[in-house]
Amino acid sequence: MLKKKIGWKFDNTYSNLTKSMLSKLNPTPVKTPELVLFNHSLSKKIDLDFSQIDNKELALIFSGNKLPEGSESIAQAYAGHQFGHFTILGDGRALTIGEHLDKNKNRYDIQFKGSGITPYSRNADGRAALGPMLREYIISEAMHNLGVPTTRSLAVIKTGEEVVRESILKGAILTRVASSHIRVGTFQYALISKDKNDLKTLFDYTLKRHYPNIIKSKSPAADLLKIVLEKQIDLICNWMRIGFIHGVMNTDNMTISGETIDYGPCAFMDRYDPETVFSSIDHKGRYAYYNQPRIAKWNLERFAESLLPLIDNDSKVAIEIAEGVLKEFPEKYKKKWLKMMKKKLGLIDNNLKDEQLISELLSWMHQNKADFTNTFCYLMNEYNLNDKIYNEKNFILWKKKWGDRIKLNNNSLEKSLKIMRKVNPLVIPRNHLVEEALSYATKMNDLNKVIELLKVLENPYSNISATSFYQSTPTLEENYVTYCGT
């Protein structure tokens, strides 16, 4: 019945992998599910029509109380290096209910987060709280609109139950949409699986699902490493471009598809400081803003280790090939980062002094605690707040140098601004505004601020009437801290 009305088209393939790689089970029913947020634009994009479905029925579907026809819910097994330490993990509070195909045969995992205990819960309750699920909805949708590859959020449901963390919180379930949930940690798990065929089976499955063009390659495993390396470089450059700090870059949080996944202690940097850390559990700055490229490389090294048996039967040869791919990371990253930063400053053509010009700006921003996003907005004449920092003499001198550089080769400011406006957002999910919206939603049952914030974040590169308000930064210096939500 639901299948006809909505247009679900499930084609569940991951569930055909061996039992050691997953567990089949249904979500734990919840007490009184209630719809909080629903992403109509995303549902249309993936060819699902909920126009005839009322909120009550939406709550039943996306709580798992009434699963759609054709769904087949599974919890995936995987491992991961968490803050450098290897651990056997798995979906401890998530279930993928199936793989939905849109009319163009694009495949999407539909996953519930907070849907109850699984075999991988490790003494946890398998549930999620409303605040962190709303945070993931807000940030993942903002990331999508900012042009960053990401998992997305389809719905948030209140369960009518309480979850116990540091305090008693309202329970919730998030529906996440991803091109898959295959992670570096999935390959790490398959490598040490009791079933010796799991690694090859997972590898073949990943190629078929994501990269069919390399199936017939002479060295598909090395090619997969190359592709994932490129995708991760692109992803991290995007994070650095917008001042995003993931906060928990464990190997189980790095996807093979190159999408940002798991918005736990993530946040956006206000004042520019490369050592910025927001996560309450990142005491040594392992996942600080400036460390993200280094950790991406470290994670890729762990991925390469998992692929060694597939790269070559001779382990020495396999290591040599993998190292040959990995050693390209620093230069490739530097090249793409430089290209990205030049776009942020509207620099056309090449000039030997470009890197120095960029470095001087970042140093000035760091020393003067300038806002990362707003500084580029100011350079684009898209920042109207009265901020005396931009009258500082060293900035004025730098700005003149920048202006002279733009004029080289008969280029115009207009041409440069056109480039800059495509990559420099006017608004980001400011931490204080996200927290305010979450506080209203969880403590006062008032969703208005969440909805307003989501509306503004739909067009982060456009100047609208509310833009100035959402460019404001906290008046007091504060040590902002975020939490995993588990």
Stockholm file with secondary structure:
# STOCKHOLM 1.0

chainA/1-486         MLKKKIGWKFDNTYSNLTKSMLSKLNPTPVKTPELVLFNHSLSKKIDLDFSQIDNKELALIFSGNKLPEGSESIAQAYAGHQFGHFTILGDGRALTIGEHLDKNKNRYDIQFKGSGITPYSRNADGRAALGPMLREYIISEAMHNLGVPTTRSLAVIKTGEEVVRESILKGAILTRVASSHIRVGTFQYALISKDKNDLKTLFDYTLKRHYPNIIKSKSPAADLLKIVLEKQIDLICNWMRIGFIHGVMNTDNMTISGETIDYGPCAFMDRYDPETVFSSIDHKGRYAYYNQPRIAKWNLERFAESLLPLIDNDSKVAIEIAEGVLKEFPEKYKKKWLKMMKKKLGLIDNNLKDEQLISELLSWMHQNKADFTNTFCYLMNEYNLNDKIYNEKNFILWKKKWGDRIKLNNNSLEKSLKIMRKVNPLVIPRNHLVEEALSYATKMNDLNKVIELLKVLENPYSNISATSFYQSTPTLEENYVTYCGT
#=GR chainA/1-486 SS CHHHHHCCCBCCCGGGSCGGGEEECCCCCCSSCEEEEECHHHHHHTTCCCTTCCHHHHHHHHHTSSCCTTCCCEEECCEEEETTEEEECCCSSEEEEEEEECTTCCEEEEEEESBCCCTTCTTSCCBEEHHHHHHHHHHHHHHHHTTCCBCEEEEEEEEEEEEESSSEEEEEEEEEEESCCCBHHHHHHHHTCSSTTHHHHHHHHHHHHHCGGGTTSSSHHHHHHHHHHHHHHHHHHHHHHHTEECSCCCGGGCBTTCCBCCCSSCEECSBCCTTCCCBTTCTTCTTCGGGHHHHHHHHHHHHHHHHHHHHCSSHHHHHHHHHHHHTTHHHHHHHHHHHHHHHHTTCCSCCTTHHHHHHHHHHHHHHTTCBHHHHHHHHTTCCCSCCGGGGCHHHHHHHHHHHHHHHGGGCCHHHHHHHHHHHSCSCCCCHHHHHHHHHHHHHSCCCHHHHHHHHHHTSTTSCCTTHHHHHCCCSSCCCCCBCCCC
#=GC SS_cons         CHHHHHCCCBCCCGGGSCGGGEEECCCCCCSSCEEEEECHHHHHHTTCCCTTCCHHHHHHHHHTSSCCTTCCCEEECCEEEETTEEEECCCSSEEEEEEEECTTCCEEEEEEESBCCCTTCTTSCCBEEHHHHHHHHHHHHHHHHTTCCBCEEEEEEEEEEEEESSSEEEEEEEEEEESCCCBHHHHHHHHTCSSTTHHHHHHHHHHHHHCGGGTTSSSHHHHHHHHHHHHHHHHHHHHHHHTEECSCCCGGGCBTTCCBCCCSSCEECSBCCTTCCCBTTCTTCTTCGGGHHHHHHHHHHHHHHHHHHHHCSSHHHHHHHHHHHHTTHHHHHHHHHHHHHHHHTTCCSCCTTHHHHHHHHHHHHHHTTCBHHHHHHHHTTCCCSCCGGGGCHHHHHHHHHHHHHHHGGGCCHHHHHHHHHHHSCSCCCCHHHHHHHHHHHHHSCCCHHHHHHHHHHTSTTSCCTTHHHHHCCCSSCCCCCBCCCC
//
